[in-house]
Amino acid sequence: MASPLRFEIGARSGHARAGTVTTPHGAFDTPAFMPVGTRASVKGIQPHMVRQTGAQILLNNTYHLMLRPGSALIQRLGGVHAFMNWDGPILTDSGGYQAYSMADINAIDDDGVSFKSIIDGSMIRMTPESAMKTQNELGPDIMMAFDDCPPSVDPDAAPINQTRLRHATVRDSRRGAYDHEARLGLANERTVRWLERCKAAHARPDEQALFGIVQGGTDLGRRDWCVERIANIDLPGYAIGGVAVGESPEDIARVVRHTAPRMPADKPRYLMGVGYERDITAAVLAGVDMFDCVLPTRNGRNANAFTCEPGEKGQIRLKNARFSEDVRPLEPGCDCPACDPGANGWGTFEGRPFSRSYIRHLFAAEEMLGPILVTLHNLRFFQRLTADLRDAIRRDDWGGFVRVRPHLSDLVELAGVRVGC
């Protein structure tokens, strides 16, 4: 049976790869950042504007679309591409992450997860088979296996500072004291068994690519155990899951550096839900090809703009009073519609940038334009990042990358890749 996905690696630099993934709805370049359109919409942004930021592939959320409007309705209307007017590739997650993030309203067992609907409170049952059926009906180009995502860190060994981590550990200890090592082992075993069930239930393997997910928390031995078994199941691509769920940035990088090179070299590698600039760069240097995260859009709606500007520590928080008379654009040199409206065919009045002062005013006045402008800026920021990473790989020269983003030079040095021309 022919694969619905083709991956071609065009260049390498150390472990890093630059390539192209071709799907039934077109191709996208890697490393790739996928904006998150949870409910078949990147909040507040029209599809053509998302495309203008440089995005070539989007992510939709299976759980939320299953609840509303329902996958069967979307299938009757032509699938998610037609439904949301996006003609490029789409990836859907499986709903497995919601078993972690909504641990306070679900119950997990060896067969699947029972959720309480966030729409009407009714009970919803998700299994590997139902997750496949839902994604087959939604019609994305890439669909994720239903997995068991455990808390990555032991709550007894590290402070619990995240609501999701607290809920997950409380849920998993309802029948006795929480045993983190046992929980990681159980998640690995379930993830492998559930992947086998997903592959068997996949009704459209010639049209939709199924990716498997590697779990194991921050335990590198368990990551080895899981990656070996997941990779032994022949699939078009593979993902690293269960990161950015309570552990430190250093642990994320350590797990990714260890796991990525052990995944099949000829298949796309996807790091799920990780989106800070440093995390993406470290993962690309380790050999990861695909990323998604809600950070650009969620932070944009909350007046936080990503920037490489020295002294800003990666973000500017526009609600701060110091920006009330700041006439500069969000990031000088950026070609987004907020910073340079005349670039990239945005076609806005005279190409004059919107000032930080004005955008701060929009948020203070609760005007919709504020979140829209900062969201577009953030989306463009991450597309510029992946474009810079692709260029560094293709040229096998990280000197230009470091000159543009000197704050990431330590990651490049750690990877040991070539810096000079």
Secondary structure, 3 states (H helix, E strand, C coil): CCCCCEEEEEEEECCEEEEEEEECCEEEEECEEEEECCCCCCCCCCHHHHHHCCCCCEEECHHHHHHCCCHHHHHHCCCHHHHHCCCCCEEECCCHHHHHHCHHHEEECCCCEEEECCCCCCEEEECHHHHHHHHHHHCCCEEECCCCCCCCCCCCCCCCCCHHHHHHHHHHCCCCCCCHHHHHHHHHHHHHHHHHHHHHHCCCCCCCEEEEEECCCCCHHHHHHHHHHHHCCCCCEEEECCCCCCCCHHHHHHHHHHHHHHCCCCCCEEECCCCCHHHHHHHHHHCCCEEEECHHHHHHHCCEEECCCCCCCCEEECCCHHHCCCCCCCCCCCCCCCCCCCCCCCCCHHHCCCCHHHHHHHHHCCCCHHHHHHHHHHHHHHHHHHHHHHHHHHHCCCHHHHHHCHHHHHHHHHHCCCCCC
